[in-house]
């Protein structure tokens, strides 16, 4: 029997993102940083819902989205697992996603009156945290 991997998901009640989106983002981050290894079994929908004290449909929605993104896979009778990485996007599509994410970031913070250098430093700081977490 495969051991279930614990997920360190924190739900922030003051966050503007819906709860299912917070779950998606946290699990994506844990997979991306290596905190959850490929092939790991995740808690069942019901178990994670109980852990977070939220509705099971919210967790199911998050798992469904992560499965659609190719990050999770459901194995009939066994549970939900982190999928092996598959390159689903071309280099051009990857570049477009990076451009879109950068534009969203700039649009979100441009009114805060930070210099380009301050924003760059903050981004580098966050990337360094992710890199140190994945080691």
Buried (B, 14 or more C-beta within 10 A) or exposed (E): EEEBBEBEBEBEEEEEEEBBBBBBBBBBBBBEBEBBEEEBBBBBBEBBBEEBEBEBEBBBBBBBBBBEEBBBBBEEEEBBBBBEEEEEEEEEEEEEEEEEEEEEEEEEEEEEEEEEEEBEEEEEEEEEEEEEEEE
